[in-house]
Amino acid sequence: MTAASVEANAVAKAPRLDWPFLAAAVLAVALLVALVALDGQPAAAALILGGFALGVTFLKAEFSFTASWRRFIVRGDAGGLIGALILIAVASLVVVPVAALVPGFGGAIAPIGPSLLIGAFVFGIGMQLANACGSGTLYTVGGGSGRMLIALAFFIGGSVIGTLHLPAAMALGGVDPILAANYLGAWGGLAATLASLALAAAVIVGVARKRGAGFMPSRTILIGALIIGVLCIGVFLAGGHPWSVTFGFTLWGGKIASALGFDLSMSEFWQWPGPKRALAESILSDTSSLTDIGMILGAMAAAAASKPFARASWPPAKSLLAAAVGGLLMGWGARLGFGCNIGAFVGGVASGSLHGWIWFGAALCGCTIGIKLRPLFGLSRD
């Protein structure tokens, strides 16, 4: 009997832990929802539940920005990218007009300058080494990936390091956020956003055809994109701004650093009103943290309900090193680039903000470098 068959038999005979993990995930989310609801925060409860649903959907649909971008760069396969554009189009139908017309709501906007370009480029390198982006890290951690635990830990650390460099990066200059609705009104902004998505899709399909590759998303990806798009709308309506992932990581890192005795009061970033208030308050007051926690628990429940939980063996040391380096680069890049695939790309484009498309272009360039570096860590370029 080969070593592989012995390992397979051991896994098959191992006691199933699915239902205990499923019960733990469901109980945890129920307790969190009850806690914030009793504290008079129905929107927070909605964000936790929205994150839970996102975790389930991402894991069941295997919706991956990282893999789809890599397939497009390496083979020209555009199905995953087109799925992402469909997701954004669905979200934009509500985000653009509501952010422009309803007081209390706002889009995901950011200035355009060296900080955005550098951050997005570095993030693109990191996501290919870690083999996940912000949302991917969350749902694979929830799904029981030990490798992604390493990536998440370094993602959090890189985010805190990025807060120390962001003010200086922003001082390099740039232009104020460019929002379609500010120039064309709510409905004109929506039309421009949808037109930009159609143009991007046409270019991507053209590249795929030229390389003889497919461009139609699979049924699973298409359904996942539609559901995630609707859930993005729900998170937007509950939180008042588009779904974001990485500020939660930054906040967790800031709280850990403070607990370990690091004085963040000397950091300019942590004296800005938003970060300063978030650091002082509970993470249950932070919309990004609420959806992040919900997403981990949702993916955990989905994984535990469908197969033995966390049965995969640990990968080689070089792969773990890639996860650590990739996580560090993603954390640092997300802070300088004002978010990840979700907060900057999905949220930015769905808000009609030009920075979302610029982030996408810079991150895609970074991905080409990251793909070339993958073999150094024993990872396939595919």
PyMOL commands that set and color helices and strands:
alter all, ss='L'
color gray80, all
select helices_A, chain A and resi 3-13+18-38+42-61+65-75+79-101+114-130+134-142+146-170+180-210+219-239+246-259+264-266+269-271+273-280+283-285+287-306+317-336+341-350+354-377
alter helices_A, ss='H'
color red, helices_A
deselect
rebuild
show_as cartoon
